Amino acid sequence: MKVRHWLFTLRLITAISVIGLVAALPAAAYERTPALYMALGVGANIMSDADIDGGAIGTKADYDTGLAGAIALGFKRSDGFRSEFEITGRSNDVGSLQGMSGASGDVDAFTAMGNILYDFQGFGKIKPYLGGGIGLARVRFDGVRPVGGGQINDHDLAFAYQGIAGLSYAINNTFEVFGDYRYLGTSDLDFQEAVSGSTVSADYGNHTLMGGIRIALYSPAQPMAKPAPAPEPVRVAAPAPPPAPEPGPEPVVKNFIVFFDWDKSELTATAAQIVDAASQESERVKLHIRLTGHADRSGADGYNMGLSKNRAETVREEMIRLGVAGDDIAIAWKGERGLLVPTPDNIREPQNRRVEIVFE
């Protein structure tokens, strides 16, 4: 690989790293879903063999495996869809030109793409995703020779499209890592050969294996569900004394409270047992369930609002997994409001980190 190519790769990786460090500073105060995020990725790319034709020139190029780097700004919706704007750089050395000896040069491509992706739900912290994008590609042939006795030093702008398939893993509410495969293709490219001035056409197709990190930058506060208004009292005549009650089913309906560790929305072993007991109670009483998430007063109010929502969603997902119908479960979240134990701000209180399970 030439020195110039190494310098290009070094500049690309350095720029992505610096942007990522700056972006990560304010991110810890926000929730991940829904969220505005930044994605940073690096990986290897394999260019497909490409025809180079025009005038008296007709050959097929074979390329060495190269490097790729990407940065994207996107928004992740709570229903699993993501939209993002992505800028990616790729670079490959020319390995050989069919029918010619001493081939050299490299091909650099910069793309600006708009992507739509979908994260599949129901796999916990691991989320498979699929997507695609369209945009523009600037492809440069730099010192590609020998080509008909000359060389190509030229670039062209073309329509670009790509398909994406990958997996992501949520480390916490702010960071998630990902790995994916991408195929990038463009419309036909035209270049001018430097010696003869003739125009040559070339194909561009690229298979990229990318790994990286997504950083949540901002999450809008979610509105709390409004409770239904209380019914107006109705005056009725005093009823006649009822007959002696007959033995019936168990009269007691149990409600439950699930507690969480500080700054966590995952169930502990004890919490999982309580959720299991609540699911069994649901099967017995056949009533609707309301889950209300809470947080203590340590941390920012906006962050705690999102954290209490995540805790309620965690309990809901576990109850559904245990067989409770999702339509029978409603959730609400109150953040620091509705403390079980009143405390000053920035005080950790275990009994305030909870989800209340109430049968209605």
N, C-alpha and C positions, 0 to 999 in steps of 0.2 A: 504494500500500500504506500502511495507517495506521501511525502511530508505535507503537501497541501491538503490532502485528504484527511490526514490525522488532525491538522489544525481545524478543519471544518467540523469534525466530530467533537473535538475538545470544546470548541466555542459553543456548539449546540448543547452538549451535556451541562456545561457550566452555566449557561443562561437558564436552563430549566431548573437546575438546583437552586440558584439564587432566588428565582421567582417563587419556588416552592417554600423556601425558608421564610421569606417575607409574608407570603399568604398564610402560613400556618400560625403566625403570632396571634391574631385575634380570633382564630377559629374555635378555640376550646370552649368559648362561652355560648355556643349555639348547638341546636339539635340537628340530627342528620336527615330526618324525613318529616315533611318535605324540606328541601334545602337547596340553596344556591351553592355550587361546589366548583372547585378547581381540580382537574386531573392532570397528573404528570406521569409520563411513561417513557421507557427506553426499551430497545429490543433489537432483534436481528431481522433483516429483510433479505429475501431471495428473489431476484428479478427473473422473470420468465425469459427464455431464449427469445430474441426479437429479430425480425427481418429488417434489414436496412437496404432500401431499394431507391434507385433514381438514376437517370442517365445511363452511364455505362457501369454503374455500381449495382451489385446484387450479392448480398452476403447475409449471413445469420450470425448474430452476436451472442456469445455466452458470457455471463457475468459471475464474478465472485460474490459470495455472501457479504453483505454490508451491514451498516448500523442505521438505526432509526431512532428518532426522539420526537415526542409529541407533548403538546400542552393544550388543554381544553377548558372552557368555561361553560358550565351547564346548569340546568335546573332539574331537580328530581322531584316528581310529584308523588303524593301519597298512594296513588293507584298503581305505581310501578313504572310508569312511563318517564323517560328522560329525554330532554332535548339539549343539544350542546353545539357550540362552535369550536372547531378544532383546527390547530395549525400543526403540521407534521413535516419533518425533514427526513429525507432518506438519501443514502449515498452508496454507490456500488462501483467497484473497479471492473473494467473490461477484462475478461479472462482470455478470450480468443475470438477471432473473426474467421468464419468458415472460408477455407480456401486461401487464407493469408497468413503470413508468419510475422512474428514480432508485434502483435497487437498490443496497444496500450491505451490509456485514457480512463476516464470515469464518467459516471452519469449521476447527477444530483437532481433531486426532485423536492420541491416545496409545495405543499397542498394546503388550501383553506377550504374546510368542509363543514357543512351543516348536517348533523347526525340526529336521527331519531332511534332510541333504543327502548327495550322493555326488560325490566328485571322481574324474573319469575318469582312468585311468592310461595311460601309454605315450606321453605328449606332452612328455617332458622337464620343464622348469621351468614350462611353460604347462599349466594343468589346467582343462578345461571342467567345469562342475558344474551339477547340477539338484537341486531340493529343494522342499519345501513345509512349511507349518506351520499350527498352529491355536492359538487363544488368545482373549484378550479385547481389545476396543477401547472406549475412552472417547471419544466424539465430542461436541464442543460446538459449537452454533450460537451465535455471539456477534454480536448486533446485526443479524441478518438481517432486512431490511425493504426496501420495504413488503410485508407479508404480510397481506392482508385488512384493511388500514388499521392494522395493528399491527406487531409485530416478535417474533422468537424470540430469547430469551436463556435457553437451557436446554441440558442435556446428557443423554446416555443411555449405558448400558453394554450392549454387545452381543457375541455370539459373532463371532469373526473368523477368517478363513482366508486363506492366501496361497500363491502359486506363485512359484518363484525359478529363474532361469536366468542363468548368468554364466561368466566366465573369471577365473582368478587366475594371477599370475606370482610365482614364488619369487625374491626378491632374494638371500637367503642362508638359512641354517638358522633364523633368528629372524624375519625379516620377509617378508611377501608382500603384494602389492597386488592388488586385485580390482575388477571392475566387473560389475554385474549389472542385470537387469530384474526387477521384482517387481509382481505384481498382488495387491492387497489388497481383499477384499470382506467385508461384515458381514451379519448378519441384519437385519431391519427395525428402524428406529430410531423412537422416539416422543418428541415434544417438545411443550411447552405454549406456546401463543401468549400473549404477555404481556398484551395488552389484553383479549381476549375470554375467555381461560382455556381455549379449546378445544384439543384434542389433535390434532396433525398428525403424519403419518408421512413419513419421508424415506428415500431410498436412499443408500448410501455405497459407492462403488467407486473405486479409486485405482491409477493406473499410475505406478510410481516407477523412475527411472534412478538407481542408487546407485553411488558409487565410494568406495574407502577402503583401509584397511590392516588386516592381521591380524598380531598380535604373539604369538609363542610365549612362554608364561609358565613352563611346566614340562614336562619330558619324563621319564617313568619310565625308570630304567635297564633295559636289555634283558639277559636272562640269556644267557651264552655257551653255545653248543651243547657238550654233553659228548661227548668223544671216545669211540668204542667201546672197550670193554675189550680189552686184548691177549689173544690166544688162549693157552691153556696150551701149554707146549712138549711135543712128542710125540717119544718116543724111537723111532728106527727103526734097523733093521740097515743097516750100510754097504752101499751098492749096488755092484753089479759095475761095473767100469770102463765108461763109456759108449763107444759107437762114435764114430768121428771125426765131428764136426759137419758137416752139410751147409750150404751157403750158404743164408741165410734173410733175412727182412726186416731193416730197420735196427734194431739192438738198443737204441739210445739213446733214452730218453724224456726230453724236456726239461721242466724246470720253469721258471717265470718269476717275476719280481718287478716290480711296477708302482709307481713312486714318484710322490708328490703334492707340490704346493706347500704351503707352511705355511697351516694353517687352511682348506684347500680339499678338496673331494671331487670336483671336476671333473677330467676327464682332460686332461693337456697333450698337445701334438702327439706328443711322444716316447712318452708313456704309451699313447696310442691305437695307435701302431705295435706296441708290445709286446703289447697285448691282441689285435691282429689276428694277430700271429705265434702267440700261444697258441691262438687259435681254429683256425688252420690245423693246429697240432700235434694238437689234439683230434680233428680229422677223420682224421688219420693213425693215431693210436694207439687210438682208440675206447675210451678209459677215462673213468671218472668224474673229476670235477674238484672240488677243495676250495679255496675262496677264503677267506683269513684276513686281515681288516683290522687295521691297526696305526696308532698315533699316537705322536708324540714326547711328551716330558714337559712341554711348555709348555702352560699352561692347566689348568683344573680336571679332576680325574680323571673325574667323571661326564660332562662335556662331551666329553672325549677318547674315552670309551667309545662315545658316540653317533656321533662323527666317524668312528671306525674302522668302525662299522657302515655308515655312509653310503658310505664308500669301497668297501667290499666289494660293496654293492648297485650302485654305479655300474659296477664292472667286470662284474658279473653281467648287468646290463641291456645293456651293450655287446656282450658275448659272445652273448647271445640275439639281438640285432639282427644279428650277423654270421652267424647260422645254427646256433649250438650249442643243443641241446635244453635247456630249462630244467630238466627232471627230472634231467639229468646233472650239475647244478651245485649244490653245497652251500656255504653260507657260514657263517663264524664271525667274531667280532670280539673283540679283546683289549685295545683301548685302549692304555694305557701298559705293559701286561704283555707280556713277550716281546720286549724291545728287541733290535734287531740290534746297536746300539752303546750300551752302558750309559752313562747321563749322570745328573748330579744333577737334582733337580726344577727345572722352569721353564726348561730349556735346550732350544733348538731344534736338532734334529738331522735333516737331510734323509733319512738312510738309515732312520730309524725311522718316517717317514711313508710307509707302503707297504701294498700288498696282495700276498700271496704266492699264486701260482697253482700248485697241486700236483696232478699226475695220480696217481690211485690205482687 
